[in-house]
Amino acid sequence: MTKDREAAARALRAQQELLGTCTDCSLCEGRTQVVFGVGSPVADLLFIGEGPGFNEDKLGEPFVGQAGKLLTELLAGIGLAREDVYIANVVKCRPPGNRDPLPVEIEACSPKLMEQIRILRPRVVCTLGRFATRLIAQTDAPITSIRGRAKAAEVAGVPVLILPVFHPAAALYTPANKAVLEEDFQKLRVLLARGQDALGQDGRKQGAVPARPVSQEAATGGALDDGEQLALW
Ligand code: SF4
């Protein structure tokens, strides 16, 4: 299905305007503003984090602090800029003191994220950390056991390939996690190339992610020559 950039941008703007005054959960009480999401309205790659922190709440954009800098760097490592992808969060208002979002808050806010996914129709969804992974991949498995492993699924009626990775903030405190993130981001590049083939031209799911790269570009994906590393879970 060919994406209509103007229509998607219009739909996102309308949703953002509507959510500007959202009071569907108690996170509205402490926020400076709703942090809706940012990026290309026709992005094939969607990143989903946990929720806005201090800087995001002030500036109204996800991933603008230290973790955001690292995300930008990781993207550059696979030849992408922030403008090429879309970035959103599980909850759109800052939890006080940067605490974890509560189940009731995630339940209230997730329909907004699902609507964004319906508009964006990404091919690949990269979940950053455990909250986004739990919600999008519908699993209680620890992030350490499934990170870097892709899964084909339908999310909000859209067939996608999901790749869970560590939250970039995890690399700020534990530098070894940065190397893990860099390795997993290389897989994103290959998944984007394979997504077209795995999902079909019309976006219908065709089955598992192909074991071998489908293009010469993907074939040069470094450590990803081994199909084993992209096994589904
Ligand atoms: S977190 Fe989501 S549901 Fe809660 S007030 Fe903000 S936009 Fe509304």
Boltz pocket constraint, residues with backbone or C-beta under 6 A from the ligand:
constraints:
  - pocket:
      binder: B
      contacts: [[A, 19], [A, 22], [A, 23], [A, 24], [A, 25], [A, 26], [A, 27], [A, 28], [A, 34], [A, 91], [A, 92], [A, 93], [A, 105], [A, 108], [A, 109], [A, 112]]
      max_distance: 6.0
